[in-house]
Amino acid sequence: MRTALSIAGSDSSGGAGIQADLKTMTLNGVFAMSAVTALTAQNTTGVRDILEATPLFLQEQIDAVFEDIRPDAVKVGMVSSAALVEVIAERLAFYKAENIVVDPVMVATSGSSLMETDAVAALKAKLLPLAAVITPNIPEGEVLAGMSIRDEGDMETAARAIGEELGCAVLLKGGHAVSDANDLLWSDGTLRWFQGKRIHNPNTHGTGCTLSSAIAANLAKGFALDASVRRAKEYISGALGAMLDLGHGRGPMDHAFDLQSRFGKEAQENG
């Protein structure tokens, strides 16, 4: 069975972060592992508090995984400080990790800041250049490109600029009011649009974590980057289309079984 490692923060409400990553990787047919960068007290409405792991403890977690069950792909999510970014970059380079997907989580969906200013600089200098692909949303893309993104033309300019500066593929997600959930992939000098239909579901907490984890899972299974992105978008569209509402009688296991029914057979065939 192929394996994937999530290096990210914990979400106490279960919808984002490590919890979302593990669920997504499992449902996409790979064995999921984790290294926790921080504990957060949060829910769908905001982040109340953050308790970071120490750099040494984060290193120990990463070493424990690589020394026993080497991951076929690595997804990196919330990393709130420069010291933790540096540890992750150093250990991934040391182990020559493959299929690294970085979701540069800077601001939560609720608007809460999740990354210190010096951490953004460390991210650009040390971690993002190691990635096979990074998955910024529009606000994160604006930070990385140093420009405003108002339309699809701006998205193309920004994705190209980020990719050329960092030397990695860039999946710039257009769901933040720029496009109708159309995402743009810049890779090896080529731009490719992935069309998507906006699904009017108010429960979008953790969608970025889910998409990047699904991409990592598919890379781990040997799919090319384009195919991994396409399959991940199909997965997240299915998840949003299921219209999970925890307040009205349907729990997460109902939702998981729905997705397992839809994607599980294919995952087993290709896993």
C-alpha positions as CSV (number, residue, x, y, z in Angstrom):
1,M,0.0,0.0,0.0
2,R,1.3,3.5,-0.9
3,T,1.9,5.9,2.0
4,A,1.6,9.7,2.6
5,L,2.7,11.9,5.4
6,S,0.8,15.1,6.5
7,I,2.9,17.7,8.3
8,A,0.3,20.2,9.6
9,G,-1.6,21.6,12.5
10,S,-4.4,19.8,14.4
11,D,-7.9,21.1,14.1
12,S,-10.0,20.3,17.2
13,S,-13.3,20.6,15.2
14,G,-12.1,17.8,12.8
15,G,-12.8,19.7,9.5
16,A,-9.4,20.9,8.6
17,G,-5.7,20.3,9.3
18,I,-4.3,16.9,10.2
19,Q,-7.8,15.5,10.8
20,A,-8.9,16.4,7.3
21,D,-5.7,15.2,5.8
22,L,-5.8,11.8,7.4
23,K,-9.5,11.3,6.3
24,T,-8.8,12.4,2.8
25,M,-5.6,10.3,2.3
26,T,-7.4,7.2,3.7
27,L,-10.4,7.7,1.4
28,N,-8.1,8.2,-1.6
29,G,-6.5,4.8,-0.9
30,V,-3.2,5.4,0.8
31,F,-1.9,4.8,4.3
32,A,-1.8,8.2,6.1
33,M,0.7,9.3,8.7
34,S,1.2,12.6,10.5
35,A,3.6,15.0,12.1
36,V,1.8,17.7,14.1
37,T,3.2,21.2,13.9
38,A,0.7,22.7,16.3
39,L,-2.4,22.1,18.3
40,T,-5.2,24.6,17.6
41,A,-8.4,25.3,19.5
42,Q,-10.6,26.1,16.6
43,N,-13.9,25.4,14.8
44,T,-15.6,26.6,11.6
45,T,-16.0,30.1,13.0
46,G,-12.4,30.9,14.1
47,V,-9.2,30.0,15.8
48,R,-9.1,30.5,19.5
49,D,-5.6,29.5,20.4
50,I,-2.5,27.9,19.0
51,L,0.0,25.7,20.9
52,E,3.1,25.1,18.7
53,A,5.2,21.9,18.8
54,T,8.8,22.6,19.6
55,P,11.2,22.4,16.6
56,L,13.0,19.4,18.2
57,F,9.7,17.5,18.8
58,L,8.6,18.1,15.2
59,Q,11.9,16.8,14.0
60,E,11.5,13.7,16.1
61,Q,8.0,13.1,14.6
62,I,9.3,13.4,11.0
63,D,12.4,11.2,11.8
64,A,10.1,8.5,13.4
65,V,8.0,8.3,10.2
66,F,10.9,8.3,7.7
67,E,13.0,5.8,9.6
68,D,10.2,3.3,9.7
69,I,7.6,3.8,7.0
70,R,9.0,6.0,4.2
71,P,6.2,8.1,2.7
72,D,5.6,8.1,-1.0
73,A,4.3,11.7,-0.8
74,V,4.3,14.5,1.8
75,K,1.7,17.2,2.3
76,V,2.7,20.2,4.3
77,G,0.0,22.4,5.7
78,M,-0.1,24.9,8.6
79,V,3.3,25.9,9.8
80,S,3.1,29.0,12.0
81,S,6.8,29.9,12.7
82,A,10.1,30.2,10.9
83,A,11.8,27.7,13.2
84,L,9.3,25.0,12.3
85,V,9.5,25.8,8.6
86,E,13.3,25.4,8.8
87,V,13.1,22.0,10.5
88,I,10.6,20.7,8.0
89,A,12.7,21.9,5.0
90,E,16.0,20.5,6.5
91,R,14.5,17.0,7.3
92,L,12.7,16.7,3.9
93,A,15.9,17.6,2.1
94,F,17.9,15.2,4.3
95,Y,15.6,12.3,3.5
96,K,15.3,13.3,-0.2
97,A,11.5,13.2,0.2
98,E,9.5,12.9,-3.0
99,N,6.1,14.3,-4.2
100,I,6.0,17.2,-1.7
101,V,2.8,19.2,-1.8
102,V,2.8,22.4,0.1
103,D,-0.5,24.2,1.0
104,P,0.9,27.6,2.2
105,V,-1.8,28.1,4.9
106,M,-1.4,31.7,5.9
107,V,-5.0,32.6,6.8
108,A,-7.9,30.4,8.0
109,T,-11.2,30.4,6.0
110,S,-12.6,32.3,9.0
111,G,-10.0,35.1,8.5
112,S,-7.7,34.2,11.4
113,S,-4.0,34.6,10.8
114,L,-2.1,31.3,11.1
115,M,1.5,32.3,10.1
116,E,4.0,34.8,11.5
117,T,5.6,37.3,9.1
118,D,9.1,35.7,9.4
119,A,7.6,32.3,8.7
120,V,6.3,33.5,5.3
121,A,9.9,34.6,4.4
122,A,11.3,31.2,5.5
123,L,8.6,29.4,3.6
124,K,9.5,31.1,0.4
125,A,13.3,30.7,0.9
126,K,13.6,27.2,2.2
127,L,10.5,25.0,1.9
128,L,8.5,26.0,-1.2
129,P,11.5,25.4,-3.6
130,L,11.5,21.7,-2.4
131,A,7.8,21.2,-3.5
132,A,6.6,19.3,-6.5
133,V,3.5,21.6,-6.3
134,I,2.2,24.3,-4.0
135,T,-1.5,25.1,-3.7
136,P,-2.1,28.8,-2.7
137,N,-5.5,30.4,-2.8
138,I,-6.0,33.9,-4.1
139,P,-5.0,35.8,-0.9
140,E,-1.9,33.5,-0.4
141,G,-1.1,33.9,-4.1
142,E,-1.1,37.7,-3.7
143,V,1.4,37.4,-0.8
144,L,3.7,35.1,-2.7
145,A,3.5,37.0,-6.0
146,G,3.5,40.5,-4.4
147,M,0.6,41.7,-6.6
148,S,-3.2,42.0,-6.5
149,I,-5.2,39.2,-8.2
150,R,-8.5,40.5,-9.6
151,D,-9.2,38.3,-12.6
152,E,-8.1,35.2,-14.5
153,G,-5.4,37.2,-16.4
154,D,-3.9,38.2,-13.0
155,M,-4.0,34.6,-11.9
156,E,-2.0,33.6,-15.0
157,T,0.6,36.4,-14.3
158,A,0.8,35.5,-10.6
159,A,1.1,31.7,-11.1
160,R,3.8,32.1,-13.7
161,A,5.7,34.6,-11.4
162,I,5.5,32.4,-8.4
163,G,6.6,29.3,-10.3
164,E,9.5,30.9,-12.0
165,E,10.7,32.5,-8.7
166,L,10.4,29.3,-6.6
167,G,11.1,26.6,-9.3
168,C,8.1,24.5,-8.5
169,A,4.7,23.9,-10.0
170,V,1.9,26.2,-8.7
171,L,-1.8,25.3,-8.5
172,L,-3.5,28.7,-7.9
173,K,-7.0,28.2,-6.6
174,G,-9.6,30.6,-8.1
175,G,-12.4,30.0,-5.7
176,H,-11.9,33.3,-3.7
177,A,-14.3,35.4,-5.9
178,V,-12.0,35.5,-8.9
179,S,-13.5,32.6,-10.9
180,D,-16.2,30.0,-10.7
181,A,-14.0,27.6,-8.8
182,N,-11.6,27.3,-11.7
183,D,-8.0,26.5,-10.7
184,L,-4.8,27.3,-12.7
185,L,-1.8,25.0,-12.8
186,W,1.6,26.4,-13.9
187,S,4.1,23.6,-14.5
188,D,7.3,23.5,-16.6
189,G,6.4,26.7,-18.3
190,T,2.9,25.6,-19.2
191,L,-0.4,27.0,-17.9
192,R,-3.5,24.7,-17.7
193,W,-6.9,25.6,-16.4
194,F,-9.0,23.1,-14.4
195,Q,-12.6,24.1,-14.7
196,G,-14.9,23.7,-11.7
197,K,-18.5,24.6,-10.9
198,R,-19.0,26.6,-7.7
199,I,-21.1,24.5,-5.3
200,H,-23.2,26.5,-2.9
201,N,-22.3,24.7,0.3
202,P,-21.8,26.9,3.4
203,N,-19.6,24.1,5.0
204,T,-16.3,24.8,3.3
205,H,-14.0,24.7,6.4
206,G,-11.0,22.6,5.4
207,T,-11.5,22.4,1.6
208,G,-7.9,23.6,1.0
209,C,-6.5,20.9,3.3
210,T,-8.6,18.3,1.6
211,L,-7.6,19.3,-2.0
212,S,-3.9,19.3,-1.2
213,S,-4.1,16.0,0.6
214,A,-5.9,14.4,-2.3
215,I,-3.3,15.6,-4.7
216,A,-0.6,14.1,-2.4
217,A,-2.4,10.8,-2.2
218,N,-2.7,10.6,-6.0
219,L,1.0,11.5,-6.5
220,A,1.8,8.8,-4.0
221,K,-0.1,6.3,-6.1
222,G,2.0,7.2,-9.1
223,F,-0.3,9.5,-11.0
224,A,1.2,12.4,-12.9
225,L,0.7,15.9,-11.5
226,D,-2.1,16.9,-14.0
227,A,-4.0,13.7,-13.3
228,S,-3.5,14.1,-9.6
229,V,-5.0,17.6,-9.7
230,R,-7.9,16.4,-11.8
231,R,-8.7,13.5,-9.5
232,A,-8.4,15.7,-6.4
233,K,-10.8,18.3,-7.8
234,E,-13.3,15.5,-8.6
235,Y,-12.9,14.3,-5.0
236,I,-13.4,17.7,-3.4
237,S,-16.4,18.4,-5.7
238,G,-18.0,15.1,-4.6
239,A,-17.3,16.0,-0.9
240,L,-18.9,19.5,-1.3
241,G,-21.8,18.1,-3.4
242,A,-22.7,15.7,-0.6
243,M,-23.9,18.7,1.4
244,L,-22.8,17.4,4.8
245,D,-24.6,19.2,7.6
246,L,-23.6,18.0,11.0
247,G,-26.5,19.9,12.6
248,H,-29.3,18.0,10.8
249,G,-29.0,14.3,11.5
250,R,-26.0,13.3,9.3
251,G,-22.7,12.6,10.9
252,P,-19.2,12.4,9.4
253,M,-19.3,8.6,9.1
254,D,-22.4,8.8,6.9
255,H,-20.4,11.2,4.7
256,A,-17.3,9.0,4.7
257,F,-19.3,6.0,3.6
258,D,-20.9,8.0,0.8
259,L,-17.4,9.0,-0.4
260,Q,-16.0,5.5,0.1
261,S,-18.8,4.1,-2.0
262,R,-18.1,6.6,-4.8
263,F,-14.3,6.5,-4.7
264,G,-13.3,3.4,-2.8
265,K,-13.5,0.9,-5.6
266,E,-11.3,3.0,-7.9
267,A,-8.9,3.7,-5.0
268,Q,-8.5,0.0,-4.4
269,E,-8.0,-0.7,-8.1
270,N,-5.3,2.0,-8.4
271,G,-3.8,1.8,-4.9
